[in-house]
Amino acid sequence: MSTPPPDPRQDLPQDPRQEPPLDPYLQAAAVARRPADDRETVTANRSWWDAEADDYYLEHGGFLGDDDFVWGPEGLREEDARLLGDVDGRRVLEIGAGAGQCSRWLLGRGARVVASDLSSGMLAQGVAIEARAAAGRRLPYVQCDGLHLPFAGETLDVVFTAYGVVPFVADSARVMREAARVLRPGGRLVFSTTHPIRWALPDDPGPDGLVVTHSYFDRTPYVEQDRAGVATYVEHHRTLGDRVRELVAAGLEVVDVVEPEWPDDHEAVWGGWSPMRGRLVPGTAIFVARRPD
């Protein structure tokens, strides 16, 4: 599962007197709301996830598991949700797979699954997980952009992503079209992403994170950039209506929109996701769509 970075949308240091870190990758100067096209977005996010891969796994690997399928910080598992349907013998593609935890879980349920990601660093984590395992089947990995899937049309039964790809591309409508292209009639696309309402709130797990500070309808990308103004991380926002229209425009039927509730026994904090906020406002939205027969 590829989930959001630990602390997205938190302000970064902007004091010009501050000494820059030795690592150029860490020389973040500011957060901006500004346009960012496909090329800039892909370049920034590939580099970000490559550099973050080791620390990300160390911080979140315990929650995600090595062969578990978690849809988001609320802890909703596919084993309980069954949003993909019966996967036994089905051809399945995970886009934005990260270290392949979700795909590995599906492999154990009989799926013929491929794990893909833009970041070679994240995929390398998946290879390392399997190398540490005493036994078990290995996933096939593909490094690719979710905007350009290297698969023939109408060859897959399921395409999915858990917090991968969708908010990290400038043209998410193209992701929907690509998924629709490779799906067989009757095939299913399922993706989870940050709930759009979160865009209007600060990324703070405490009470300050419940105060609206930004327009829900402002679709200007969130950009972290270095001192030269070069983007190092980019995230894009769409409203709930936008997501539905993207799916319909791609020729898909919307089956369900799931907003997982925060479980009473779940006390973990993940960036801006927390029990306090999660019990008041949704943090994750999961869209379920199918290609018509």
C-alpha positions, 0 to 999 in steps of 0.5 A, a space after each residue: 500500500 502506498 499511503 500519503 507522506 507522514 506530514 503532508 501540507 505542513 509548513 516548512 521552514 522559510 527563515 533565510 538565515 537557516 543553514 541549508 541541510 547538507 543533502 540537497 534533497 532536503 533543502 526545502 524552502 517553502 510550501 506554495 499553492 501554484 500550478 504544476 504540470 504533469 512533467 513537474 509533478 512526476 519528476 518531483 514525486 518520483 524523486 520524493 518517494 525514492 528518497 523517502 522509501 527507507 524511512 517510510 517503511 521504517 515508520 509505517 511498515 508495522 501498521 501496513 504489514 508486509 502482506 496485508 491490505 489496508 485501505 487507509 489510516 483508519 485501518 479498513 482492511 480488504 479482508 473485511 471490506 471486500 471492495 475488489 470482489 472475488 480475486 481468485 484467478 483474476 488478473 489484477 494490477 496495483 498502481 502506486 503499489 509502494 512496497 507491494 503489501 496489498 498485492 502480496 496479500 492478494 497473491 495469497 488469495 489466488 490473484 494473478 497480480 502485478 505490483 507497479 509504482 513510479 518509484 524504483 525506491 518503493 519497489 525495491 522495498 518490496 523486493 527486500 521484504 520478499 528477500 527477508 521472507 523464508 519462503 513464499 511466492 514472489 510478486 512481479 514488479 513493473 516500474 511505470 507511470 499510472 498515466 501510461 500503463 504498459 498493458 494491452 487493452 481489455 486484459 485485466 479484471 481489477 485495477 486498484 490503488 490504496 492511496 497511490 497515484 490519484 492525488 500525485 498526478 496532475 491529470 487524474 482523469 487520464 488515470 481513470 481513462 487508462 484504467 478503463 482501457 486496460 479493464 475487461 468488460 465487467 472489470 473493476 477499478 477501486 482507489 482510496 485517496 485523501 477525502 476531499 474535505 481534508 483539503 480545506 483543513 490544516 494537516 494537524 491531528 489536534 483541534 486546530 485541524 478542525 478549523 476550515 482555513 482553505 477553500 474546498 473548491 480551490 484546486 490549485 496544487 500543493 507544492 513543496 519546493 526547494 530554494 530555487 523554486 523547483 518542486 520536490 513534492 506535489 499533490 493535487 486536489 479534486 472534489 467528490 464531484 470531480 472524482 465522480 465525473 472523471 470516472 463517468 467520463 472514462 466510461 465507468 459506472 460508479 458502484 460505491 463511494 466508501 467513507 471509512 469511519 474511525 474505529 473506537 479501538 484505533 488510537 494510532 496517529 498518522 500525520 493529520 489522521 487521528 482518532 479525534 479528527 477521524 471520529 468527526 470528519 472523514 479522512 479517506 474516500 474509496 471509490 468503487 467503479 466498474 467497466 460496463 459489460 
